[in-house]
Amino acid sequence: MKPGVKLPEVTFRTRVRDESVGGPNPFRWEDRSTSDYFAGKRVILFSLPGAFTPTCSTYQLPGFEKGFDEFRKLGIDEIYCMSVNDAFVMNRWAQSQELAHVKVIPDGSGEFTRRVGMLVAKDNLGFGMRSWRYAAIINDGVIEAWFEEPGRCDNHAEDPYGESSPETLLGYLKESQGVAA
């Protein structure tokens, strides 16, 4: 992927809280499209190998959550975290991380991730097919800036992290707007 490319239109199977469902698990299925998430907004999308994994849970997701207000001041409307995990896992991870700002997107089948060219095998870790770590600034469904970790390949022995970090995106936004770092 690269700047100027429109995101692929896919459907995400999400679970949303709905008290009218009642019972101990008041959630219902809700299909959301790429357009539902990205149309008419300037957002950060970051994707990672898996919910509850160490780098994702310790650095990347918490960093975007903590930096939300600063990103908003730099023109970002929403921050989305995507992973090739199902809606149940993503919702539980969001709850465990006590997210107030970052929203999670479940790409359970990996369709979006495959269509943006970031689906890789992680069988060496017992993960199966997952996302390579990346981040992007998306403006009205079109990639404005792309940040991909180096070395993308199947069964990579390491999990590089830095290019898709909140600090890197914050630096890019500040520089592009002429704000002192």
N, C-alpha and C positions, 0 to 999 in steps of 0.2 A: 504494500500500500504506500501511497505517497500523497502529498498535498494536491488538492484539486479533484481527488477521486470521490465519487458519491458512495456512501455506504450501501451494502446490499440490503434489500428489503427481505426480512425474515420475520417469522412469528416466534415469540418467546412464550413458553408456558409458565405463567407465574401463579403464585398463591397469594391472595390478599385477604387481610383480616376483614371479616364481615360478621358483626354481632348478630345479624338476623339469622345466621346459620345455627346459632345456639350451640350448646354442648361444650365439652372441654377443648375442642379444637375448631374454633369458629373461623375457618378459612374456606375460601372458594377458589376454584380455578378461574383465571382471567388471562386470555390471550392478549399480548401486547406486541405491537409491531415495531420495527426499526423507526418508522415515522412517529409512532406514539412517543418514543423516547427522545428523538433527536430533532424533529421538525420545529423550526422557529426558535431554536435555542442555541446558545454557544455553551458547549459542555466539554468536560474532560471525561474521557473514557479510559480506564486502565484495566488491563486483563492480566491474569496471573494463573499459575499452574493449578492451584486448588485452594478452596476454603480450608481454614484451620491449619494450613502449612506454616512453618516457622517464619520465613521472610515475609510472607504475605500478611500474617497476623501480627507480627512484631514491628515491622517497619512501614511497609507500603500502605496498607489500608489505614492504620492509625495516623500516618503522616498526612494523608489526604484529608482525613476527618479533622485533625487538628488545624490544618491550614485552610479550611473551608472559607472562613471570613476573609482571609487575605486573597484567596482566589476570586471571591465575589467582587472585591474591590478592583480587581483587574479584568472584570468583564465576563466572568464565568457564571452561568446561571445554575448549572447542576454539575455534580460529580457522580459518575457511575463506575461501579466496580463489576466487572464481568468475569465469570469463570465457567469452565465446562464442568458444571455441577448442576444438580437438579434444584428446583425451587425450595424443597424442604431443607436441603443442606444450606443453601444460600441464606434463607430466612433465619435459620438457627445460628449461623455464623454472624449475621448482622446483629442479632439479639445478643450474642455472647460478647461482641465487640462494643455493645452499647452505642450503636450508630445513631446520630441525630441528624446528620447532614448527607453523608454519602449514601447513595441508593445502590442496591445490588440488582444485577440482572443475571438470571440463570440461563446459561446456554447449554442446557442439559444434553442435547444431542450433538453439540459442537457445530451446528450448521453455520451460524454466523462466523465463528472462529475459522472454520474451513474456508468459507467464502472470502474472508479477508486474508487468506494465505498464512494463517498463524497456527493451524492445528498441527501438532507434532506428537509423535509417539513418546511416551514416558514409561514404557514397559520396564525399563531398567530400575524404576522406582516402584513398580507395581501399580502405576496410575492408569495405564492404558492411554488413550488419546486425550490430550489436554492442550491448553493454550500455551504458546510461547509468551513470555512476559513482554508486554508492550504498553504504551500509553499514547493517547492522541488528543488533540484539541479538535473538536468537531463543531463546525458552524453551519447550522441549518441542514444537517445531514451530509455535509461535505467536509472532507479532511482538510484542516487548516495546517496542522503540524503533526508529524509522526515521530515517535520515540520508541525504538526497538532495541532490545538488548542484543549484543553481538553474539554471533556463533549459532544462530538458529539452525537446529538440526534435530533429527530423531534421536532419542536416547542420549542426549547430551549428559556428560558426566557431572556437570556443574549446573548451578542455577544462577546465572549472572544477574546482577541487580545494580542499577545506577542510572542508566539512560531513561528508565521509566519511573524514576523516583519523583516524589512530590517536589523535592528541591530542584531537580532539573527542569520540570515544567514551570515552576515558579520563576526560576531564572530566565527561561525563555520568554515568559509573559512580561516580566519586568523589562527585559532588554527590548522586546518588540514595541513596548509602549514608552520607552525612554525613561523608565523609572529607575532610580538608583538602587542597586542591589543591597 
